[in-house]
Each structure stands twice: as structure tokens, then as C-alpha cells.
Amino acid sequence: MHTTKNKKSIFTLAMLSSTMLAGCQTAPPTLYQWEGYQPQVYEYFKGQGSGAEAQSTTLEADLQKIRATGKTPPPGYHAHLGLLYSQAGKNDQVVEQFRTEKELFPESKSYMDFLLKKLVK
């Protein structure tokens, strides 16, 4: 009976230790800061919510928040913002956003170049 008591004590101590260690873990830092990007894209493709002008205003405000924290917007953020600007007829801002997307995410270069070519025509 003495050994059973020791086993229970050791087990209890091990469980307490693992619980304490699990509580000390922190979430890994996120690579991107999303703000309201995902809901904005969802609303856009569902045809719900505000128009392109209001959505671009919201994304611009979120972009300022992202920059203020020193984080990076997710892939597609600037491309989507450029799309919204194209609907508003703001071609200079479209070009700026597509170029920024290319700089931040080089894997998007060929697609952004394709869209820029279409814009010039």
C-alpha cells in the first residue's frame, strides 16, 4: 500500500507539472495581420454589403492599422484593393496596389503583370 501511495503522488506531481507547462505556452506569432480583409472579400464576392468605394475605404483604414503595428498584410490584400479601385475608376491607385502586391509577394508577379497589361489596354 505504501508503493501505491508513492505512485499516486508521482502521478499527481507529473500531471500538475504538465498542466503548468501547458499553461505557459503562448501562441506562435502570426505571419500576417488580417484585420477585416476576409469579411470584406467575402462580402465583395457575395455581392453584399457596401460598394467598392466603401470597401476600399475600410481596407485602407485597416492597412493603416497593419502598418502601425509593423506587420504585413496577407497575400492578395493589395490586389483586392486594386480591384476595388479599378471599379471606382482610380487607375493610378490600381497600378500602385498591383505593384505593391508584386513587391510583397513575388510569386504574384506574373499575374499582377497580366492584370497591369489589361489595365493599360
C-alpha positions as CSV (number, residue, x, y, z in Angstrom):
1,M,0.0,0.0,0.0
2,H,2.9,2.3,0.6
3,T,4.1,1.9,-3.0
4,T,0.6,2.7,-4.3
5,K,0.6,5.9,-2.4
6,N,4.0,6.9,-3.9
7,K,2.8,6.1,-7.4
8,K,-0.3,8.3,-6.9
9,S,1.9,11.1,-5.6
10,I,4.3,10.8,-8.6
11,F,1.4,10.7,-11.0
12,T,-0.3,13.7,-9.4
13,L,3.0,15.6,-9.5
14,A,3.5,14.7,-13.1
15,M,0.0,15.9,-14.0
16,L,0.4,19.1,-12.2
17,S,3.8,19.8,-13.9
18,S,2.4,19.1,-17.3
19,T,-0.6,21.3,-16.7
20,M,1.6,24.2,-15.5
21,L,3.8,23.8,-18.6
22,A,0.9,23.8,-20.9
23,G,-0.4,27.0,-19.4
24,C,2.9,28.7,-20.1
25,Q,2.8,28.1,-23.8
26,T,2.0,31.1,-26.0
27,A,0.5,31.1,-29.4
28,P,3.1,31.4,-32.2
29,P,3.2,34.9,-33.8
30,T,1.1,35.2,-36.9
31,L,2.9,35.9,-40.2
32,Y,0.2,38.4,-41.4
33,Q,-2.2,40.8,-39.8
34,W,-5.6,40.3,-41.4
35,E,-7.9,43.0,-39.8
36,G,-11.2,43.0,-41.7
37,Y,-9.8,41.6,-45.0
38,Q,-11.5,38.3,-45.1
39,P,-15.0,39.6,-44.3
40,Q,-14.5,42.3,-46.9
41,V,-13.6,39.8,-49.6
42,Y,-16.5,37.6,-48.7
43,E,-18.9,40.5,-48.9
44,Y,-17.5,41.5,-52.2
45,F,-17.8,38.1,-53.8
46,K,-21.3,37.6,-52.3
47,G,-22.4,41.0,-53.7
48,Q,-23.4,42.0,-50.2
49,G,-22.5,45.0,-48.0
50,S,-21.2,48.3,-49.1
51,G,-20.0,49.2,-52.6
52,A,-16.4,49.2,-53.9
53,E,-15.7,52.7,-52.7
54,A,-16.8,52.0,-49.1
55,Q,-14.9,48.7,-49.1
56,S,-11.7,50.3,-50.3
57,T,-12.0,52.9,-47.6
58,T,-12.4,50.2,-45.0
59,L,-9.4,48.3,-46.4
60,E,-7.3,51.4,-46.5
61,A,-8.1,52.1,-42.8
62,D,-7.2,48.6,-41.9
63,L,-4.0,48.9,-43.9
64,Q,-3.0,51.9,-41.7
65,K,-3.6,49.8,-38.6
66,I,-1.4,47.0,-40.0
67,R,1.4,49.4,-40.9
68,A,1.2,51.0,-37.4
69,T,1.9,47.6,-35.8
70,G,4.7,46.9,-38.2
71,K,3.0,43.8,-39.6
72,T,2.4,42.8,-43.2
73,P,-1.0,42.5,-44.9
74,P,-1.8,39.0,-46.2
75,P,-1.3,37.9,-49.8
76,G,-3.9,39.3,-52.0
77,Y,-4.7,42.3,-49.8
78,H,-3.2,44.9,-52.2
79,A,-4.5,43.0,-55.3
80,H,-8.1,43.1,-53.9
81,L,-7.7,46.8,-53.0
82,G,-6.5,47.4,-56.6
83,L,-9.6,45.5,-57.9
84,L,-11.8,47.8,-55.8
85,Y,-10.0,50.9,-57.1
86,S,-10.5,49.7,-60.7
87,Q,-14.3,49.6,-60.2
88,A,-14.1,53.1,-58.9
89,G,-12.1,54.2,-62.0
90,K,-9.0,55.1,-59.9
91,N,-6.4,53.6,-62.3
92,D,-3.4,55.3,-60.7
93,Q,-4.2,53.6,-57.4
94,V,-4.8,50.3,-59.2
95,V,-1.3,50.4,-60.6
96,E,0.1,51.3,-57.2
97,Q,-1.7,48.5,-55.4
98,F,-0.8,45.8,-58.0
99,R,2.9,46.9,-57.9
100,T,2.9,46.7,-54.1
101,E,1.4,43.2,-54.3
102,K,4.2,42.2,-56.6
103,E,6.9,43.6,-54.3
104,L,5.5,42.0,-51.2
105,F,4.7,38.7,-52.8
106,P,7.0,37.9,-55.8
107,E,5.0,34.8,-56.6
108,S,2.2,37.0,-57.7
109,K,4.4,38.8,-60.3
110,S,3.2,37.1,-63.4
111,Y,-0.5,37.5,-62.5
112,M,-0.1,41.2,-61.5
113,D,1.8,41.9,-64.7
114,F,-1.0,40.3,-66.6
115,L,-3.6,42.5,-64.9
116,L,-1.4,45.6,-65.4
117,K,-1.2,44.8,-69.1
118,K,-5.0,44.5,-69.3
119,L,-5.4,47.8,-67.4
120,V,-3.2,49.7,-69.9
121,K,-5.1,48.4,-72.9
